[in-house]
Amino acid sequence: MSMAAAALVVLAATVGAVGLNTVRGPLGWSAADYAPAALATTLKPYYQSRVPDGPGPFPTALLFSGCDGPKDNLPFLAEELAEAGWASIIVDSHRPRQYEKYEAWRLVCSGQLLNGSERAGDVAVALDNARRMDFVDDAQIVMIGASHGGWAVLDFLTLVSQNRVPPILQTWPVSIQEAGLSGLQSVVVLYPYCGTLSMAGRDGWSVPVPAMFLLVEGDTITDFDDCLQLAERERGRGQPIEIGTFRGVTHGFDQVEKSLWSRLEFNPDARDAAVREILEFIDD
């Protein structure tokens, strides 16, 4: 075999491996396989809770970051929620796995690590954990996911609808086995991924949880049309869905912290408008 032919074989094998790795989540494959309690032990030390003043329990929001991990937009939202009487828990999927080191988060962004259906396991465990926390009103829980976090939240709804356990979990957490999505009041997703690898994008969901999509027209990171079509399709199936569109801003408009050379732009006015829409939606 010539060197050129050997190089082509290596390239083909590499491309094939990357492709299989990319689709492993939707196919139900995963490199990790946790009991829910073991994943909870991994995640719990990294939860960041914000609780309003006064006696609880409080309605509570579970916050899920984009693929680069929790940034300033989530603590900002947590403070705004607290002012409105909501507790919050930022669920960090990155530091427990050391994905923030050496920019490993870029592999999360490309779907090579912790894709949406896998991260739905973190969503499930966080919901189960929150239900056991003293400050949480387990009859009033919402989920708010940005970008990759929105992908995970939507895939979680799809997996619950299909009674399929997220591929990184061995079983559903106990409270989900016993109570399903009881107390999950609504979900909000900001500029989520809804494309080919999204289970929600492909299959939708049947659990009747009110949802709000906050999308960016002309999004260059996640496809605006994919998400608009998903939201409109599910609304046509009877799902209670609201759609908000932001124009003249970029993906991640609510986040000040950006990676080096990022072309995404922070827009404080759009961030404040998004927070207002979120608070109005979850208070309804």
Salt bridges, closest charged atoms under 4 A:
GLU79 OE2 - ARG50 NE 2.78
ASP92 OD2 - ARG95 NE 2.87
GLU103 OE1 - ARG106 NE 2.85
GLU118 OE1 - ARG24 NH2 2.82
ASP122 OD1 - ARG97 NH2 2.85
ASP128 OD1 - ARG132 NH2 2.93
ASP203 OD1 - ARG202 NE 3.30
GLU217 OE2 - ARG247 NE 3.40
ASP219 OD2 - HIS251 ND1 2.91
GLU234 OE2 - ARG233 NE 2.86
GLU234 OE2 - ARG237 NH1 2.91
ASP272 OD1 - ARG271 NE 3.33
